[in-house]
Amino acid sequence: MTTDSLTPQERENERIARRIPEDVFGDGGLDVLGDLYAPNAVDHNPFGSQEGLEAIRESYESFLSAFPDITQTVERSVVHGDVVALHITSRGTHSGVLWGIEPTAKEIEVQQMAFVRIEDGLIAERWFLSDNLTLLRQLGVVDFP
């Protein structure tokens, strides 16, 4: 759906979904999480699910401590009703511990996908999938045969 064909509610849902990559990761603005997520929201990622705002915040803090200069660019979005799909490119420098991996000072550029379900103006559920194999290759932890 093009932006022109979105309903006002779908436009608002897209705006809310984009705030994670643009405001939280773009600016390190963890304080806005309470304005974006429902109190009982669930965030799904390859490492499991975080339930509730505190667990979600801890997950974001962990990533931001590993990549304090992270930027995320929304390459494209698709909106259908209460669900927003985002294609995101993340760039940053590995400056802190990530998944037990000591800082490498290497720069990364990783493609990611997020599907965000909005309910009553808040994120109720978010599915996040990152190209972690590419990330680990760029950090020098994994090599292809």
C-alpha positions in Angstrom: 0.0 0.0 0.0 1.4 3.4 -0.9 1.4 6.1 1.7 -1.3 7.9 -0.2 -3.7 5.0 0.1 -3.2 4.6 3.9 -6.1 5.4 6.2 -5.3 8.0 9.0 -5.1 5.1 11.5 -2.6 3.2 9.3 -0.5 6.4 9.0 -0.5 6.7 12.8 0.4 3.0 13.2 3.3 3.5 10.8 4.5 6.6 12.8 4.4 4.6 16.0 6.3 1.6 14.6 9.0 3.8 13.1 9.7 5.4 16.4 11.6 2.3 17.6 14.4 2.6 14.9 14.2 6.3 14.6 13.8 7.5 18.2 14.9 4.7 20.4 17.9 3.4 18.4 18.5 6.6 16.4 18.7 8.8 19.5 19.2 6.2 22.3 15.9 7.4 23.7 14.9 4.6 26.0 12.7 6.9 28.0 10.1 6.9 25.2 9.5 3.2 25.5 6.8 3.7 28.0 5.0 6.0 25.5 5.3 3.4 22.7 4.7 0.0 24.3 1.6 -1.3 26.0 2.4 -2.4 29.6 1.9 -6.1 28.8 3.6 -5.9 25.3 5.6 -8.8 24.0 8.8 -8.4 21.9 9.9 -11.5 20.0 13.4 -12.0 18.6 15.8 -14.8 17.7 16.8 -15.1 21.4 13.3 -15.5 22.8 10.5 -13.2 23.9 10.6 -10.3 26.3 7.3 -9.7 28.1 6.5 -6.4 29.7 8.1 -3.0 29.4 11.0 -3.7 31.9 12.2 -6.8 30.0 11.9 -5.0 26.7 13.9 -2.1 28.0 16.6 -4.4 29.3 16.9 -6.0 25.8 17.3 -2.6 24.2 19.8 -1.5 26.8 21.9 -4.5 26.2 22.1 -3.8 22.4 22.7 -0.1 22.9 25.6 -0.8 25.3 27.2 -3.0 22.7 26.6 -0.4 19.9 26.3 3.0 21.5 26.6 4.8 18.1 24.0 2.6 16.4 21.8 4.2 13.7 18.9 2.6 12.1 17.4 3.6 8.8 14.0 2.5 7.8 14.4 1.5 4.1 10.8 0.7 3.5 7.6 0.0 5.3 4.3 -1.8 4.5 1.2 -1.1 6.5 -1.9 -3.2 6.6 -4.4 -2.3 9.3 -2.9 -2.7 12.7 0.4 -4.3 11.5 3.4 -2.4 10.2 6.3 -4.2 8.5 9.7 -2.5 8.5 12.9 -3.2 6.6 15.7 -1.6 8.6 19.4 -1.1 8.1 21.5 -0.8 11.3 25.0 0.6 11.3 27.3 1.0 14.3 30.6 0.2 16.0 30.9 -2.8 18.3 32.1 -0.9 21.5 30.6 -3.1 24.2 30.0 -6.7 25.1 27.4 -8.4 22.9 26.2 -11.9 23.7 29.4 -12.5 25.6 31.5 -11.2 22.7 34.1 -8.6 23.9 34.2 -5.4 21.9 35.9 -5.7 18.6 35.7 -2.0 17.5 34.5 -3.3 14.1 31.8 -1.5 12.2 28.7 -3.4 11.2 25.9 -2.9 8.7 23.1 -5.4 9.1 19.6 -5.8 7.5 16.7 -6.3 9.8 12.9 -6.9 9.6 10.3 -5.9 12.2 6.6 -6.6 12.2 4.8 -4.4 14.7 1.2 -4.8 15.8 -0.4 -1.7 17.2 -3.4 -1.8 19.6 -5.1 1.3 21.0 -2.2 3.5 19.9 0.6 1.4 21.5 2.8 -1.5 20.4 1.2 -4.7 21.7 3.5 -7.1 19.9 6.7 -6.8 17.9 8.5 -9.5 15.9 12.1 -8.6 15.2 14.5 -10.6 12.9 18.0 -9.5 12.3 20.6 -11.0 10.0 22.7 -12.2 12.9 25.0 -14.4 10.8 26.1 -11.3 8.8 26.6 -9.4 12.1 28.7 -12.2 13.6 30.8 -12.4 10.3 31.4 -8.7 10.4 32.6 -9.0 14.0 35.0 -11.7 13.0 33.4 -14.3 15.2 32.0 -16.6 12.4 33.5 -17.4 9.0 31.9 -19.2 6.0 33.6 -22.4 5.0 
